[in-house]
Amino acid sequence: MELDVFEILQKFSEQKTRKEKIEFLKTNSIPALRDVCRGAFDARIEWSLPAGKPPYTPARPESTPNSLRRRHLDFGFFVKGMKGDTLTSYKRENMFIQLLESIHPEDALIVLNMVEKKPPVKGLTKKIVEDAFPNLLS
């Protein structure tokens, strides 16, 4: 069974040592996880979204219609200089709310932290990400 991003990060935070955390990230490296790390820690990425938590209704954990494993591809609509630049602010923000409402509520919180440039989970630092995924960040 494939783990969702929030499940990977929960297990990451259970790792005791820095070395274990780095190895865990390497072992569980999936595109969605790398994109979350890049979005949170890469200084080149600027989000085209207003600051703060948008008004959204979290999905029920037992019946999420989508997964961040798939929906991470939508991040390009919310980054300055990417495909979302042609959208109106209203459309872009509405798409972001739809993303948050379609994924597990724990993944939605991870995405909100990422957009605020905060670590998605306690213990995950820029240095650990750089060590686990060389060349991912600027």
Beta strands, then each sheet from edge to edge (+ up, - down):
end
